Amino acid sequence: MIPDKLKKILLICFCIGASVSLNGQTSNALYFFWGAPQSTMLNPAINPKANFYAGFAGGFQFSNSTLDLNTLLKYEPSLDSSILSIRTPESTDEFLDEFANANFFEMHPLGMINLGFRAGDLYFGFDLNTRVNSYFTYPGDLPEFLLKGNANNPSYDFSSTGINIMAYQEVATRIAYNLSSDITVGWRGKLLFGMANLSTTQTTISFTGDFNQWDIPIQTTFNMASPALEEIENFSDYESLDSVDFKINTSDMAPTDALANFGLGMDLGINYKFTDQLELAASIVDLGYINWTKNVYNMKQDGTVTIEPLDIGSLDDGYIEALVDTIRSELTLENDQNAYVTWLPTKLFLSARFLPHPKIGLGLLSRTTYFDQKLQQSFTASANLYPLKGFSLSLAYSYMNRSFQNAGLAMMITPLTPVIRVLPMDFFFMVDNIPIVYAEEVNSGIPIPHKMRAFTFMAGINFRLGINRKKQQIKDEPLFYY
């Protein structure tokens, strides 16, 4: 069995790592800003109202599927304090029930530059984005093993454990075409230039043991690539990873190095005006790959480690060194430098929008993400309001990360001053995954978002021309006014 002290140490490290892991994808609340340039990133068939636009936006997002403060902590009245939710066998079981078979953390900084113009029935767009996708997945067996050991369950499967960090530049061209007055189709082609990647492509880790012996079969493959990594000579000769000295060196990078890790991608979309008040849409986003060829390192470990159960009193330097030597001797390390391919997290959007009034839009959105052979599903209901000249508001409510505690708010403002009218522009900001319920800190009364599992923020500015073709009717309205 795992000693209680060691279990607590491992669990605290696990929970801290889970709580601070930052990871994003573009927000669902952005989808129904039809007419705003940034919404075209989720459906290339969306056409902004302006004949020309230039937009700049940035932000961040983090998300995890399982953990929040309400899961990790419980208030104990007798102590007048919050405690970890694992103090009793009953509360431990409740804590473990929160985990699915596969769980994840993810983080995505958001940054984009958009440019577009109308030409008859065609709308052309150009986008420049810096993408950083960070994912960590882990099985529900992992926290159960850390908390309960193998006393009640002699075997565990950790094979869904994995990591994928991918940074790349995206240069894209979008074309939207009005097939008729009711149907618009869109396509975005993407050139992708990989900047850095760390990923696991195959992970098989299990655990079988009793009081006398632990058997841990391990088979895992890591891939690493970046033009900024210094090239390591005779990499295949290294016998252990701790002897490899990975160094970052950007001073010797040639301009062509940034083009070495090349990939292609595309988005597809369609909008259908079913009636004057009902619009349907569908899109597939980020269907593509990157082929990593520059400064590539492959590392594969294979074998079965057999060790005696850990004794917390024996964790001195000699014991740890002997344990590391055992793992080294029983695991076969294979190093290589073969090119490999990573796939983008592909997303499917299905939506319906109802327009009961020219200044009111109600929407429903389904979003399905497929990545690393796993599906993530979310649903969003949205209300878009245009109550005042120069002002638009969007309210959203989502089910995601196995939680209903996700509200969204987005606003776009057109300052109505003589100076701004010379250079038409709109400012917008968006906050998604806003917690709906809060707990109150007993002593200070400060509200705590105890059920928050994700958060998204984005802000930007859009310049546009040609939106007021009927100036007497829609003068100075926001970019996405209907």
C-alpha positions as CSV (number, residue, x, y, z in Angstrom):
1,M,0.0,0.0,0.0
2,I,1.0,3.6,-0.4
3,P,1.8,5.2,2.9
4,D,-0.6,7.9,4.0
5,K,2.0,10.7,4.0
6,L,3.2,9.9,0.6
7,K,-0.4,9.7,-0.8
8,K,-1.1,13.2,0.6
9,I,2.1,14.6,-0.9
10,L,1.3,13.2,-4.3
11,L,-2.4,14.3,-4.1
12,I,-1.5,17.9,-3.1
13,C,1.0,18.1,-6.0
14,F,-1.6,16.7,-8.4
15,C,-4.3,19.1,-7.2
16,I,-2.1,22.1,-7.3
17,G,-1.0,21.2,-10.9
18,A,-4.6,20.8,-11.9
19,S,-5.7,24.1,-10.4
20,V,-3.1,26.3,-12.0
21,S,-2.9,24.6,-15.4
22,L,-3.8,27.3,-18.0
23,N,-5.0,26.3,-21.3
24,G,-8.0,27.9,-24.9
25,Q,-10.0,27.6,-27.7
26,T,-12.1,30.4,-29.1
27,S,-15.1,31.1,-27.0
28,N,-18.6,29.9,-27.8
29,A,-20.0,33.3,-26.9
30,L,-18.2,34.7,-30.0
31,Y,-20.1,32.5,-32.4
32,F,-23.3,34.5,-32.6
33,F,-21.5,37.8,-33.2
34,W,-22.4,37.2,-36.8
35,G,-21.1,40.3,-38.6
36,A,-18.1,40.8,-36.4
37,P,-14.8,39.8,-38.1
38,Q,-13.7,37.6,-35.2
39,S,-16.8,35.4,-35.5
40,T,-15.6,34.2,-39.0
41,M,-12.9,32.2,-37.2
42,L,-15.7,29.8,-36.1
43,N,-17.6,29.7,-39.4
44,P,-15.9,30.9,-42.6
45,A,-19.4,31.4,-44.2
46,I,-20.2,34.3,-41.9
47,N,-20.0,37.7,-43.8
48,P,-19.5,40.9,-41.8
49,K,-21.8,43.7,-42.7
50,A,-19.0,46.1,-43.7
51,N,-17.6,46.1,-47.2
52,F,-14.1,46.3,-45.7
53,Y,-12.8,45.5,-42.2
54,A,-9.5,45.3,-40.3
55,G,-9.6,43.7,-36.8
56,F,-7.2,43.1,-34.0
57,A,-8.0,41.0,-30.9
58,G,-6.2,39.1,-28.1
59,G,-7.0,37.3,-24.9
60,F,-6.6,34.0,-23.1
61,Q,-8.6,30.9,-21.9
62,F,-8.1,28.2,-19.4
63,S,-10.3,25.1,-18.9
64,N,-10.4,21.8,-17.1
65,S,-12.9,19.1,-17.1
66,T,-13.3,18.2,-13.5
67,L,-11.6,20.2,-10.7
68,D,-12.9,23.3,-9.0
69,L,-12.7,24.7,-5.5
70,N,-16.1,23.1,-4.6
71,T,-14.6,19.7,-5.5
72,L,-11.3,20.2,-3.8
73,L,-12.4,21.9,-0.5
74,K,-15.3,21.5,2.0
75,Y,-16.2,23.9,4.8
76,E,-15.9,22.2,8.2
77,P,-18.1,24.1,10.8
78,S,-16.3,22.6,13.8
79,L,-13.0,24.1,12.6
80,D,-14.5,27.2,11.0
81,S,-12.3,26.5,8.0
82,S,-12.2,24.9,4.7
83,I,-10.5,21.5,4.5
84,L,-9.5,19.1,1.7
85,S,-12.4,16.9,0.5
86,I,-10.6,13.7,1.4
87,R,-10.8,13.7,5.2
88,T,-13.2,10.7,5.5
89,P,-13.7,7.6,3.3
90,E,-17.2,8.9,2.4
91,S,-15.9,12.3,1.3
92,T,-13.1,10.7,-0.6
93,D,-15.5,8.6,-2.5
94,E,-17.6,11.7,-3.4
95,F,-14.4,13.4,-4.6
96,L,-13.4,10.5,-6.8
97,D,-17.0,10.3,-8.3
98,E,-16.3,13.7,-9.9
99,F,-13.6,12.2,-12.3
100,A,-14.5,10.7,-15.6
101,N,-12.5,7.9,-17.3
102,A,-10.6,10.6,-19.2
103,N,-10.0,14.1,-17.8
104,F,-8.2,17.1,-19.2
105,F,-6.6,20.5,-18.6
106,E,-6.1,22.9,-21.5
107,M,-4.9,26.4,-22.1
108,H,-4.8,28.7,-25.2
109,P,-3.6,32.3,-25.4
110,L,-5.7,34.0,-28.1
111,G,-4.3,36.5,-30.7
112,M,-5.5,37.3,-34.2
113,I,-5.3,39.9,-36.9
114,N,-8.1,39.9,-39.5
115,L,-8.6,41.7,-42.8
116,G,-11.4,41.4,-45.3
117,F,-13.4,43.0,-48.1
118,R,-16.5,42.3,-50.2
119,A,-16.4,41.9,-54.0
120,G,-19.9,41.3,-55.4
121,D,-21.2,38.0,-54.2
122,L,-17.7,37.1,-52.8
123,Y,-16.2,38.0,-49.5
124,F,-12.4,37.6,-49.1
125,G,-10.6,37.5,-45.8
126,F,-7.0,37.2,-44.6
127,D,-6.0,36.1,-41.1
128,L,-2.7,36.0,-39.2
129,N,-2.9,34.1,-35.9
130,T,-0.4,32.9,-33.3
131,R,-1.7,29.7,-31.8
132,V,-0.5,28.0,-28.6
133,N,-2.5,24.9,-27.7
134,S,-1.7,23.1,-24.4
135,Y,-3.4,19.9,-23.3
136,F,-2.9,17.5,-20.5
137,T,-5.1,14.4,-20.1
138,Y,-5.2,11.9,-17.3
139,P,-7.4,8.9,-16.3
140,G,-9.8,8.8,-13.4
141,D,-7.7,5.9,-12.1
142,L,-4.8,8.3,-11.3
143,P,-6.4,10.2,-8.4
144,E,-8.0,6.9,-7.1
145,F,-4.5,5.3,-7.0
146,L,-3.0,8.3,-5.2
147,L,-5.8,8.3,-2.6
148,K,-6.5,4.6,-2.1
149,G,-3.5,2.8,-3.3
150,N,-4.0,-0.8,-4.3
151,A,-5.6,-2.1,-1.1
152,N,-9.0,-2.5,-2.7
153,N,-8.1,-2.5,-6.4
154,P,-5.0,-4.5,-7.3
155,S,-4.7,-3.0,-10.8
156,Y,-5.0,0.4,-12.5
157,D,-4.8,1.7,-16.1
158,F,-3.1,5.1,-16.7
159,S,-3.0,4.8,-20.5
160,S,-5.0,7.9,-21.2
161,T,-2.2,10.0,-19.6
162,G,-0.8,12.4,-22.2
163,I,0.5,15.8,-23.0
164,N,0.4,17.9,-26.2
165,I,1.8,21.4,-26.3
166,M,1.8,22.9,-29.8
167,A,2.8,26.5,-30.9
168,Y,2.5,27.6,-34.5
169,Q,1.8,30.5,-36.8
170,E,-1.2,30.4,-39.0
171,V,-1.6,32.4,-42.2
172,A,-5.0,32.0,-43.8
173,T,-7.2,33.1,-46.7
174,R,-11.0,33.0,-46.5
175,I,-13.5,33.0,-49.3
176,A,-17.3,33.2,-48.8
177,Y,-19.7,33.0,-51.6
178,N,-23.5,33.7,-51.8
179,L,-24.9,30.8,-53.7
180,S,-28.3,32.4,-53.5
181,S,-30.1,35.0,-51.3
182,D,-30.6,32.2,-48.7
183,I,-27.4,30.1,-48.8
184,T,-23.8,31.2,-48.2
185,V,-20.8,28.8,-48.2
186,G,-17.3,29.5,-47.0
187,W,-13.8,28.1,-47.1
188,R,-10.6,29.1,-45.3
189,G,-7.3,27.7,-46.4
190,K,-4.4,27.7,-43.9
191,L,-0.6,27.6,-44.0
192,L,0.8,26.4,-40.7
193,F,4.3,27.0,-39.5
194,G,5.3,25.0,-36.4
195,M,7.2,26.8,-33.7
196,A,7.4,24.2,-31.0
197,N,5.8,20.9,-30.0
198,L,6.0,18.4,-27.1
199,S,3.6,15.5,-27.4
200,T,3.0,11.9,-26.4
201,T,1.9,9.7,-29.3
202,Q,1.6,6.4,-27.4
203,T,1.2,5.8,-23.7
204,T,0.5,2.5,-22.1
205,I,1.0,2.5,-18.3
206,S,-0.7,0.1,-15.9
207,F,-0.2,-1.0,-12.4
208,T,-0.6,-4.4,-10.8
209,G,0.6,-5.1,-7.3
210,D,0.1,-6.4,-3.8
211,F,1.7,-5.8,-0.4
212,N,5.0,-7.4,-1.5
213,Q,5.6,-6.2,-5.1
214,W,4.5,-3.6,-7.6
215,D,4.7,-4.4,-11.4
216,I,4.4,-1.3,-13.6
217,P,4.5,-1.9,-17.4
218,I,5.4,1.3,-19.2
219,Q,5.4,2.0,-22.9
220,T,5.4,5.7,-23.8
221,T,6.6,7.7,-26.8
222,F,7.5,11.4,-26.6
223,N,8.1,13.7,-29.6
224,M,9.8,17.1,-29.4
225,A,10.5,19.6,-32.1
226,S,11.4,23.3,-32.4
227,P,13.5,25.4,-34.8
228,A,14.9,27.1,-31.6
229,L,16.3,23.9,-30.2
230,E,20.0,23.4,-30.5
231,E,20.8,20.3,-32.6
232,I,22.1,17.4,-30.5
233,E,24.7,15.3,-32.2
234,N,24.5,11.5,-31.9
235,F,21.2,11.7,-30.1
236,S,20.4,8.1,-30.6
237,D,23.4,7.1,-28.5
238,Y,22.1,8.6,-25.3
239,E,21.0,6.0,-22.8
240,S,18.9,8.2,-20.5
241,L,16.9,11.4,-20.8
242,D,18.5,13.1,-17.8
243,S,21.8,13.0,-19.7
244,V,20.4,15.0,-22.6
245,D,21.0,18.7,-22.4
246,F,18.2,20.4,-24.4
247,K,19.1,24.1,-25.1
248,I,17.2,26.9,-26.7
249,N,19.2,29.1,-29.1
250,T,17.4,31.6,-31.3
251,S,20.4,33.6,-32.3
252,D,21.6,31.1,-34.9
253,M,18.2,30.5,-36.4
254,A,18.0,31.2,-40.2
255,P,14.8,32.9,-41.6
256,T,14.0,29.6,-43.4
257,D,14.0,27.7,-40.1
258,A,10.6,29.2,-39.3
259,L,9.2,27.6,-42.4
260,A,10.7,24.1,-41.8
261,N,7.8,22.6,-39.8
262,F,5.1,23.1,-42.3
263,G,1.5,22.1,-42.3
264,L,-1.9,22.7,-44.0
265,G,-5.4,23.2,-42.7
266,M,-8.8,24.4,-43.7
267,D,-12.2,25.4,-42.4
268,L,-15.6,24.8,-44.1
269,G,-18.9,26.4,-43.4
270,I,-22.4,26.9,-44.6
271,N,-25.2,29.3,-43.6
272,Y,-28.8,28.7,-44.7
273,K,-31.6,31.2,-44.3
274,F,-34.5,28.8,-43.7
275,T,-37.1,31.6,-43.3
276,D,-36.9,35.3,-42.7
277,Q,-36.7,34.6,-39.0
278,L,-34.7,31.3,-38.8
279,E,-31.1,30.7,-39.9
280,L,-29.2,27.4,-39.7
281,A,-25.5,27.0,-39.9
282,A,-22.7,24.4,-39.8
283,S,-18.9,24.6,-39.9
284,I,-15.8,22.4,-39.4
285,V,-12.8,24.3,-38.1
286,D,-9.1,23.4,-37.8
287,L,-9.1,20.4,-40.1
288,G,-5.4,20.1,-40.6
289,Y,-1.9,18.9,-39.5
290,I,1.7,20.0,-39.0
291,N,4.7,17.9,-40.3
292,W,7.6,18.4,-37.8
293,T,10.9,18.0,-39.5
294,K,13.3,20.6,-38.0
295,N,15.3,19.7,-34.8
296,V,13.1,16.6,-34.1
297,Y,13.7,14.3,-31.2
298,N,11.8,11.0,-30.6
299,M,12.1,9.2,-27.3
300,K,10.5,5.9,-26.5
301,Q,10.6,4.0,-23.2
302,D,9.4,0.4,-23.0
303,G,9.6,-2.2,-20.2
304,T,8.2,-3.4,-16.9
305,V,9.4,-1.9,-13.7
306,T,9.2,-4.2,-10.6
307,I,9.7,-2.5,-7.3
308,E,8.9,-3.1,-3.7
309,P,6.1,-0.9,-2.2
310,L,7.5,2.5,-1.1
311,D,8.3,3.1,2.5
312,I,8.0,6.7,3.5
313,G,10.6,6.3,6.1
314,S,13.1,5.0,3.5
315,L,12.9,8.0,1.2
316,D,16.5,9.1,1.7
317,D,18.9,10.0,-1.1
318,G,20.2,6.4,-1.2
319,Y,16.8,4.9,-1.6
320,I,15.7,7.3,-4.3
321,E,19.0,6.8,-6.2
322,A,18.5,3.0,-6.0
323,L,14.9,3.4,-7.3
324,V,16.0,5.5,-10.2
325,D,18.7,3.0,-11.1
326,T,16.1,0.2,-11.0
327,I,13.8,2.1,-13.4
328,R,16.8,2.8,-15.8
329,S,17.9,-0.8,-15.8
330,E,14.4,-2.2,-16.5
331,L,13.2,0.3,-19.1
332,T,14.6,0.3,-22.6
333,L,15.2,3.8,-24.0
334,E,15.2,4.3,-27.8
335,N,16.1,7.6,-29.3
336,D,15.6,8.7,-32.8
337,Q,15.2,11.8,-35.0
338,N,12.3,10.9,-37.4
339,A,9.8,13.5,-38.7
340,Y,6.3,13.1,-37.3
341,V,2.9,14.6,-37.7
342,T,0.5,16.2,-35.2
343,W,-3.1,17.0,-35.9
344,L,-5.1,20.1,-35.0
345,P,-8.0,19.9,-32.5
346,T,-10.9,19.7,-35.0
347,K,-14.2,21.3,-34.1
348,L,-17.7,20.8,-35.5
349,F,-20.3,23.7,-34.9
350,L,-24.0,23.3,-35.5
351,S,-26.2,26.3,-34.9
352,A,-29.7,27.7,-35.2
353,R,-30.6,31.4,-34.8
354,F,-34.1,32.8,-34.4
355,L,-34.8,36.5,-35.1
356,P,-38.2,37.4,-33.5
357,H,-37.3,41.1,-33.9
358,P,-34.7,43.1,-36.0
359,K,-32.9,44.0,-32.7
360,I,-33.2,40.6,-31.0
361,G,-31.5,37.3,-32.0
362,L,-31.8,34.0,-30.1
363,G,-29.3,31.2,-30.8
364,L,-28.5,27.6,-30.0
365,L,-25.0,26.1,-30.6
366,S,-23.5,22.7,-30.4
367,R,-19.8,22.4,-30.4
368,T,-17.9,19.1,-30.6
369,T,-14.1,19.0,-30.4
370,Y,-12.1,15.9,-31.5
371,F,-8.5,15.8,-30.4
372,D,-6.1,13.0,-29.5
373,Q,-8.8,10.4,-30.1
374,K,-11.1,12.1,-27.5
375,L,-14.4,14.0,-27.9
376,Q,-15.4,17.1,-25.9
377,Q,-18.9,18.4,-26.1
378,S,-20.5,21.7,-25.2
379,F,-23.9,23.4,-25.8
380,T,-24.6,27.2,-25.7
381,A,-27.8,29.2,-25.7
382,S,-27.3,32.9,-26.7
383,A,-29.4,36.1,-26.8
384,N,-28.1,39.0,-28.9
385,L,-29.5,42.4,-28.3
386,Y,-29.1,45.7,-30.1
387,P,-31.0,48.2,-27.9
388,L,-29.1,51.4,-28.6
389,K,-27.4,53.1,-31.5
390,G,-23.7,52.2,-31.3
391,F,-24.2,49.5,-28.8
392,S,-24.7,45.7,-29.0
393,L,-24.9,43.1,-26.3
394,S,-24.7,39.3,-26.3
395,L,-25.6,37.0,-23.4
396,A,-24.7,33.3,-23.4
397,Y,-25.2,30.3,-21.2
398,S,-23.3,27.1,-21.7
399,Y,-22.9,23.5,-20.6
400,M,-19.3,22.5,-20.9
401,N,-16.7,20.6,-18.9
402,R,-19.5,18.6,-17.3
403,S,-20.8,21.8,-15.7
404,F,-23.8,24.2,-16.1
405,Q,-22.0,27.0,-14.3
406,N,-20.9,28.9,-17.4
407,A,-22.3,32.3,-18.4
408,G,-21.0,34.6,-21.1
409,L,-21.1,38.3,-21.8
410,A,-19.9,40.2,-24.9
411,M,-20.3,43.9,-25.8
412,M,-19.4,46.0,-28.8
413,I,-19.4,49.8,-28.7
414,T,-19.1,52.3,-31.5
415,P,-18.1,55.7,-30.0
416,L,-20.4,58.3,-31.5
417,T,-18.1,61.3,-31.6
418,P,-17.0,63.5,-34.6
419,V,-13.4,62.3,-34.2
420,I,-14.3,58.6,-34.3
421,R,-16.6,59.1,-37.3
422,V,-13.7,60.2,-39.4
423,L,-12.1,56.7,-38.8
424,P,-15.1,54.3,-38.1
425,M,-14.2,51.7,-35.5
426,D,-15.8,49.4,-32.9
427,F,-14.4,48.3,-29.6
428,F,-15.4,45.0,-28.1
429,F,-14.7,42.8,-25.2
430,M,-16.0,39.3,-24.3
431,V,-15.9,37.3,-21.1
432,D,-17.0,33.7,-21.2
433,N,-17.4,31.0,-18.6
434,I,-18.5,33.5,-15.9
435,P,-19.5,31.6,-12.8
436,I,-23.2,31.8,-12.0
437,V,-23.1,30.8,-8.3
438,Y,-20.7,31.9,-5.6
439,A,-19.8,30.8,-2.1
440,E,-19.2,33.4,0.6
441,E,-16.0,33.4,2.5
442,V,-17.1,33.1,6.1
443,N,-14.9,35.7,7.8
444,S,-14.7,38.4,5.1
445,G,-17.9,37.8,3.1
446,I,-15.9,37.8,-0.2
447,P,-17.7,35.9,-2.9
448,I,-15.7,32.9,-4.2
449,P,-16.4,31.3,-7.6
450,H,-16.2,27.8,-6.1
451,K,-17.6,26.0,-9.2
452,M,-15.5,27.7,-11.9
453,R,-13.7,25.3,-14.2
454,A,-12.9,27.6,-17.1
455,F,-12.5,31.3,-18.0
456,T,-12.1,33.2,-21.2
457,F,-11.4,36.8,-22.0
458,M,-11.0,38.6,-25.3
459,A,-10.8,42.2,-26.3
460,G,-10.2,43.9,-29.6
461,I,-10.8,46.8,-32.1
462,N,-12.3,46.7,-35.6
463,F,-12.0,49.3,-38.3
464,R,-14.6,49.1,-41.0
465,L,-15.8,50.9,-44.1
466,G,-18.9,50.6,-46.3
467,I,-21.3,49.5,-43.6
468,N,-23.7,52.4,-44.2
469,R,-24.8,51.9,-47.7
470,K,-28.2,53.3,-46.6
471,K,-26.9,56.0,-44.3
472,Q,-30.3,57.4,-43.7
473,Q,-31.4,54.1,-42.1
474,I,-28.4,52.6,-40.4
475,K,-25.9,55.5,-39.8
476,D,-23.4,54.8,-37.1
477,E,-24.7,51.4,-36.2
478,P,-22.3,48.8,-34.8
479,L,-20.5,46.5,-37.1
480,F,-22.8,43.6,-36.5
481,Y,-26.1,45.4,-36.3
482,Y,-28.9,43.6,-38.3
